[in-house]
Amino acid sequence: MFEVIRQNKIKTGIYVALSFSLLSAVVYFLAWYWGGFGLGSALLIAVLFSTISTLISYWNSDKIILGITKAHPADETDNKRVIDAMEGLCIASGLPMPKVYVIDDESMNAFATGRDPHHAVVCVTRGLLDRLDYYQLEAVLAHELGHIRNYDILLSTVVTVLVGMIVLLAHLFLRIGFRGGRGRSNNNSNAIIMVVGLILVIVAPIFAQIIKFAISRKREYMADASSVEFTRNPEALISALELISSDSAVECADPATSSIFFAEAHAMTDTQRMRMNSKQKSGLFDTHPSINERIKAIKDIH
């Protein structure tokens, strides 16, 4: 487990560097095209913008995600069951007690965020608290504690924010188009930059999303294994997975934030949800492994 955590930290640096590079490349092109800056000035702007964005993501990613989801701190009286369950799991796992937040949504789901185990947050929906029994709730909370122990939370939230910025900037350019830029420049070098930039703006969001989805899928298995390790109750986790996967979407979730949730959280058609829950293997653009894959992996734990 310590080796997995060490590898996760190394991979965190690699994935954040890739996201940083993609964001810098997009900003570089936009600063050159729209801002009229020279290549050197555009590079400086790109590096500064990406550095500031990464630092903001590192220090404030949890606040950003909690703000997007409209979560609020759990009340010690109204939400005593989840707080008690979390305290018991933290004693069993040796992890510090994370802050517990609640989303007022009747669907069932949860996520963890923060930058390390000492600055972590676990967030659950109202539906999860009302509709799962104690052992199912405990299994879901243990899964989120697994993300915290394995240092998944920093990578997931930082990359989610950076990927969101890449997608936003790319969509902004594609909506505004060539107005106010250097689209009519006859300079050969400018024309080359223009072509490369256009390809980048189109491809970068796709590549960034693939990075984010690949990260999410792979780490769900480890968090499921951690849940079984903490609770010694794989049946509770399997039943929770089956219930949550068949539930409705979380209202505040969208494709940008869905990857951090316990299970697929953004709105899907009935056909899409049936395909997601029944297929044997996850696809390239799925935020989570299929339910069958996760349940099979849990049953294979000895």
Beta strands, then each sheet from edge to edge (+ up, - down):
strand 1: 72-73
strand 2: 99-103
strand 3: 110-114
strand 4: 120-125
sheet 1: 1+ 2- 4- 3+
end
